[in-house]
Amino acid sequence: MDWQAFWLTIRLALLVAAALVVIGLPIACWITYSRWRWKFLAEAVVALPIVLPPTVLGFYVLVALGSRSPLGRLWQALTGHTLAFTFEGLVIGSILYSLPFAVQPFAASFAAVDRKLIAASSTLGASRLQTFFRVILPLSVSGLVTGIALSFAHTMGEFGVVLMVGGNIPGVTRTVSIDIYDQVQAFNYAAANQTALVLLAISFVVLSVVYALNRRVWAVWPWK
């Protein structure tokens, strides 16, 4: 197993999950509580990576990060190289690709919070920010855990987007999924199976933790 690719993938997944907490919470809050008439268009944009082929998304991200784009030129002027085929570019592409897997659970948990509690908080003089951190967020822990776990696990298994945006540079953009593909292409099925089993185990553990944390034991076994 390519442990360099494994630890790079872990680092990528952790960074993406952390970034999606910062980016996803405001987006989910706006989607849940906004009364804008055309809000459904924003929801469609957020959910687009779920149905969009990864190669299509990866292609447009690659173009957006390339040397001919404003962002690519700005980054090149600051650092001397473009974002494409770098770890930083991989992080950006992964954030876009995993965005709905964080935002949708966040928004669903926010929508489940009793509006009467929010109104009571406002009546008692709390600001919107105070209400969010003291009322909404504590009551949405299950959705937060689900969103973070799904975005982490989804990033761990990315292939199309990371290949398009990052390529296959050992130690820089070579992730576990690309390593599995290379092993299969080389007919090294034993090595591919070993790496695939590690990903399978990680995915199973992540989902098990999510279900365990969100499980209401008393709903199944009504202790009295």
Secondary structure, DSSP 8 states (H G I E B T S, - for coil): --HHHHHHHHHHHHHHHHHHHHHHHHHHHHHHH---TTHHHHHHHHHHHHHS-HHHHHHHHHHHHSTTSHHHHHHHHHHSS-STTSHHHHHHHHHHHHHHHHHHHHHHHHHTS-HHHHHHHHHTT--HHHHIIIIITGGGHHHHHHHHHHHHHHHHT--HHHHHHH---TTTT--HHHHHHHHHHTT-HHHHHHHHHHHHHHHHHHHHHHHHHH--HHHHS---
